[in-house]
């Protein structure tokens, strides 16, 4: 097997992953995310969805819950700031606060 330019996987493995002939090993996800410059959470969710395709016994609810709850590293920083500002309370925010947050992150 010829080594790929990435050094941790063979070129034919990449081809088999791309065509779906074999699964991407879970241990490779962090490096793949780094190489693609995407958040590892996004890659992990894609991996889970592909796992579900290959293994029908995998619970769909697990993927649905994780998809709703997991966040990227950048999103986690926003949540961390929010929790600090509210002293870990769980306040209900008004529509005006939601609008202000949306405005703040789009500028």
ChimeraX attribute file (.defattr): number of C-alpha atoms within 10 A of each C-alpha:
attribute: neighborCount
match mode: 1-to-1
recipient: residues
	/A:1	8
	/A:2	9
	/A:3	12
	/A:4	13
	/A:5	9
	/A:6	11
	/A:7	9
	/A:8	11
	/A:9	14
	/A:10	14
	/A:11	16
	/A:12	13
	/A:13	17
	/A:14	15
	/A:15	12
	/A:16	13
	/A:17	14
	/A:18	12
	/A:19	10
	/A:20	12
	/A:21	10
	/A:22	13
	/A:23	16
	/A:24	18
	/A:25	9
	/A:26	11
	/A:27	8
	/A:28	11
	/A:29	17
	/A:30	16
	/A:31	13
	/A:32	17
	/A:33	16
	/A:34	11
	/A:35	10
	/A:36	11
	/A:37	9
	/A:38	13
	/A:39	16
	/A:40	19
	/A:41	18
	/A:42	15
	/A:43	17
	/A:44	18
	/A:45	16
	/A:46	14
	/A:47	17
	/A:48	18
	/A:49	16
	/A:50	14
	/A:51	15
	/A:52	15
	/A:53	11
	/A:54	13
	/A:55	10
	/A:56	9
	/A:57	9
	/A:58	14
	/A:59	10
	/A:60	12
	/A:61	9
	/A:62	10
	/A:63	16
	/A:64	12
	/A:65	10
	/A:66	14
	/A:67	16
	/A:68	8
	/A:69	8
	/A:70	14
	/A:71	16
	/A:72	12
	/A:73	12
	/A:74	10
	/A:75	11
	/A:76	12
	/A:77	12
	/A:78	12
	/A:79	13
	/A:80	12
	/A:81	13
	/A:82	14
	/A:83	14
	/A:84	11
	/A:85	10
	/A:86	10
	/A:87	9
	/A:88	11
	/A:89	10
	/A:90	9
	/A:91	8
	/A:92	7
	/A:93	8
	/A:94	9
	/A:95	9
	/A:96	9
	/A:97	11
	/A:98	11
	/A:99	10
	/A:100	11
	/A:101	11
	/A:102	11
	/A:103	10
	/A:104	9
	/A:105	8
	/A:106	6
	/A:107	5
